[in-house]
Structures are given as C-alpha cells and as structure tokens.
Amino acid sequence: MHEGLSPEGEELYLAMLRGERGGAGAARAELERLGLVRGNEVRPPRSALAAIASGHEVAALRARETAELLAAAYAEHGAKEVDFVEVLSGADEVISTFEEMQARAVGEIRALDPGSYLSPQPEATPAQPPALARGVAYRVVYSCEVLGTEPGFASVQQSIAAGEQARTFPDVPLKLVIADSDRALIAVPTVTGGNVVALLIHPSVLLSALIELFEAFWRMGVAVTPVGPAAADEEPTTETRKLMALLSAGLTDESIARELGVSERTVHRRVSRLQQLLGAQTRFQLGVQASRHGWL
C-alpha cells in the first residue's frame, strides 16, 4: 500500500511544476512510482493521489471492521476469559496495568488513542518520561478529535517534546496500547457508557492482528510535528492570511502568485517559511496548524 507523498516528494513535484528539472534520487523514484511524473512530464496529481486515498479508505474500513469484531466478541462472551485474554475491571486495575506495561517495556510502546471514552483529552501518564529516558520508543496515533482541543493538543505537544513520535488520523476506532510485542491493552466502554473495562491480550493470533491494526493506522496517519516556539506569539499579517486562504482553496502556486502579484518563487518561499514556523512538514499539515492557531 502507498503511504502517501513524502515531504521530499512534494517539494520535488512542486519544483518540477515550476519548470525546474528533477534529478535522480529517492524523491524522483517516488513520484514515478505514484504516477505523478513520467519521464520529464509532470502529470496532474488528482488521479494518482485519488487512488492512494481510495486505498487508505479501504484500509481504514477494514481496520474499523476489525475493531467492531473485537467489540462484538467481548459483548458475546462477557466476562469469560480464554488463555490469552484477561478481563480487567475498575479504573484502578486498568491504570495500574497500563503503568506497569510501560515500566516493563524494553523496546517500544505503540498506541491508538481516540481520546478517553469519557473525555476527548489524552490522559497524562507518569510512566512515559522514565520509559523514554530508558530508551523505550513511543509511537502513537491520535484521533483528530484529540488534537482539536487545546488541552489535548498541548498534551500531545508535550509528549512529542519528550521524545514521542505522534501521528493523527480522522477516525481512530479503539483505545489500544501495545508493549513491545508481547502484551496489548484494549479499553472497552461498557454498554451504558459508564466505567471502562479493559482486555489484556497475551501472545496469540489476536495480539498479532492488533499489531497489524496499529501499523495500518500508523502508515495512514499524518505526522504531528513540534510547533515552532514563535508560532504561538507571532500574529499573521494580512498577506499571510490571504496566502493561507488561497492555499486552503486549492489554488496552484501560479494562481496564488497571480492573485498576490508576486512570483511563484516568492510564494514557494513564503509557504516554506510558514511550514517551518508552524512545524508542518506538508501543506496539508500547514493548513491544520494554521486553522488551529486561528490563521484561517
């Protein structure tokens, strides 16, 4: 499955649209593989990227179906346990297990976070900083709902600053934590929507499927990058707001340059500066960050 266009590939594609020659290299190979470049011909991105988006939609649908099957299995079997599944009930037991998984991890913690079932904000965990200090890697995919709140966005930025790798996806289907590759914790909301119980999964086919589920969402997610220190303090100029509005409308650099009365090179330079300022690797991320800061 294609994982989307990398920042390097996007930069090269835009450069070739401006008439610059694209040399050999990984970015050029990526554009050719995605059908965006054929020889020296730059092809329209809509059809090629639409195919990628379609593939992502199929993968997301399959992932949601997997999550629904897990929920149905739990509802059917209730509190029954099998050898590789433990049912945890009560907030204290669930939190204690979550903290212990992080404390015992030696390689990596992977997680899907749709936000708390009772609150859209991610919960702070005191076990994360010591684990990161030991060299444990963290990869987390957050629902866009989490990043849509100020406390949630601030919490994620704090985790990134500590060393976490974070991505976001519009519809994360379940709350999942995987410690190394030998245990997973799934939070399951009760039918009444009250207390949350959890399933602790030990090595099994189910655990392998959950690992694949996480990796599918990781591939589809968009990286959440640290916000530049000046971003929160710098007020956008009228020209910056107009530039962001034109970008959001989907205009090409050529059309934007014509609207602003500047060269395409100037447009490209201004966009690159804004990406650096707001910690965005791609123009899509730039739009998300600009909207969050009230620049649109």
N, C-alpha and C positions, 0 to 999 in steps of 0.2 A: 504494500500500500504506500502511496506517496504520502509524505509528511508535510506537504505544503512547500512554499517557496522560502528559502533561507534569506536572511538579510543580505548576504553577499550576492545571491542570485537576483534579488530585487534591484540592488544597486546597479548590477551589470545590465539588467534588462532596461532600466531607465536610461542608462548611459547610451545603450545602443539605439534607443528611441530618439535620442538627441543627435544621432549620426556618428557617434564615436564607434571605432572598431573594437569588437570584443575578442580578446586573445584567447588562447587555450587555457585550460585550468578547470578546477572543480566547479566553479560557478557557471562557466560556459557549458560544461557537460550536463549540469543540472538543467539549464534552460533547454538544451536539446532534448533531454530525456522527457521533460514536461511538455514538449511540443511548442514552446514559446519562441524558439529560434530554429531556423532551418537554413544551413549554410550561412550566408550573410543577410538573409531575410528575417526581419523581426515580425513575428506573427501576432495577431490580436490575442490578448490573454483570456478573453471571455470563455471560449470553448474549452481550452486546455484546463483552466482553473475551475471551470464548472464541473468538469469530470472529476477533478480531485475532491471538490466539495461534495459531489454525489457519493464518492467512495467513503468520505468521512461520515456522511449521513447514514449510510448503510451500517458502518461500524458502530456508530452511536446507537442505532436502533437495536443491533444485536446485543450491545452492552446493556441497554435498558431491559431487554427481554431476559437476559441472564439475571439481572437484579430482581426482576419480578418473579422469576422461577425460584430464586433463593427465598424471597419473602413468602411465596406460596408454600414452599416446603416447610418453612418454620410454622406457618399458620396451621398446616395439616398435622404436623407432628407435635405441636405444642411444646411442652417441656421435656419430651423424651430426648434422650441422648444416645448417640452412637459413639463408637470408639474414638473417632477423630473430631467430635464436636462436644464442647462443653457449653451449657447454658448458664450464663451469669445473670443474676438479677439484683437489683438495688444499685443505686448510684455509687455507693462506697466500693462495692466489689468491682464494678466496671472501671472506675477511675484507678483503683489500686492495680488492676491487671494492666491497664494502659500504661501506667507509670513504670511498672515492673518490666514490661516488654521493652521499653526504651532503655531502662537501666541495664538490661542484659544484652542488648543488641551489640554486635561487634562489627557489622558491615554496613547495613543500610536500613533505614525506615522509609517505607513508601506508604502514601495515604491518599485517599479520596475524601474530600471534605465539602459536603453540600451545605455546611453550616449546621449548627445544632438543630435538632428537631423541635426544640422549644424556643430557639433564638437564632437568627441568621448569622451571628458573630462566631468566629472560631474561638474556642476556649484556649486560654494560655496554659501551657504545660511546663511546670518547673523542671521536668526531666530532660527537656530538649537541650538547654545550654550545656550541661555536663556531657551529654552524649555527643554533641557536636565537638566539644573540646577533646573528647577521646578519639575523634576521627570518624565517627559514625556519620554517614551521608544521609541527608534528608531530601526526598523528592515528594512534593505534594501538589495535587491538582485540586484547585478550589473552584467551587461554583461561582459564576459571575455575581450571584446574589450576595455572596460573602464580601466580594470586593466592592459592591455597590454601597456599602455602609462605611461611614468614616471610621468607627471603631474597628470594623473588620479589615479595612484597607490598612489602617495603622498597624494592626497586629501582624498582618502578613508582611508588611514592610520591615517590621522589627525582626521577624523570623529570617527574612532574606538577609538583613544586615548581619545576623548571627551566623549565616552560612547556609541556610536552606535554599534549595532550588525550588521555585514555585512556578506553576502554570495555571491557567484558568480555562474553563470550558463552560458553555452556557448552561448545561443541564447535567450536573453530576448526580447519579441516581441513588447512591448509598454512601453511608459513612463507613469507611474501611481503613484499617491500619494493618500493615504487613511488617513484621520484624524479621530482618534477614530474609530467609526463605523457608522458615520452619514454623511460623505461627502467624495467624491473622485474626483480627478482631473486627466483627461486624456489629454495628449498633442497629437494633431493630426496634422501631417505635411500636408501642402496643396499639391495639385496635382503638382504644379510647383516646390515643394521642397523649397520654399522660407520661408515666415513668418509662424510661428506656431500658430495655434489657439488651444483652449482647450475646453473640455466639463467638466462642473462642475455637478457632479451627486449627487442628494439628496437621502434620504432613499427610497428604491424601490427594486424590484427584481433584477434590473440591478446592483445596489450597492452591494447586497448580492453576486451576481455572480462574481463581481470584487474582493470582499474579498476572495472568494474561489479560484479565479485565483491566487491571491498573495500567499495564503497559499500553493497552489500546487507547485509554484516555490520555496517557502521557504523550503519546505520539500526536494525538489530535489537539492537544492543548496549546495555547499561546503563552509564551514565556512572560512572566511578571518580573519586570526589572526594577532595580532601585531607582527611586525618584531623585533627580539631581538636587543638591542642597539649596540651590537658588530658586527652584521651581515654585515652592510654596510662597515665596516672598515677591517674586517678580510679576508685576502686573502686565498683561499683554497689551500691546499697542493696538490702535485701530487697524493698522496694516496687518498685524498678526491675526487678529480676529477675522479679518476679511480673508486672509490666506487660509485659515482653518475652515472657514465656511465653504470656500471654493473646493478645498480638498475633500470635505465631507460630502459635497455634491457630486463627487466623482469626476471632476474635470481633469483633463490631461495637463501636464506641465505647460504645454504650448498654449492651451486655452487660458490657464491661470496667468501666465506671463502676459498674454494679451490684455486680460482684464485689469491687471495691476500696472501695466505699462512698463514692465521690466523684461530682462532677458530670461530665457529658460534656465541659464546657468545660475542667475540670481535666485530664481525660485528654488532650484535644487539646493543651493547653499543655505537658504533660509529654512527649508524643511529639515535639512541635516542638523542645523543648529537647534531647532526645536526638539528634534528627536533626542539629541544629547542632553538638552535641558530637562526634558521630562522623563528621561530614562527609557525611551522607546526604541526598540530595535527595528520595527517596521512601521509603515504608515498606518496600518490598522491599529497597532498599539498606540501610536501618536494620537489618533482620534479618540481612543478610550481614555487616555490620560488627560487630554485637553478637555474632554467633556466632564471628567471628574473634577477638574480644577475650575470649572465654570468658564472656560475659554470659548465655548460654543453657545 
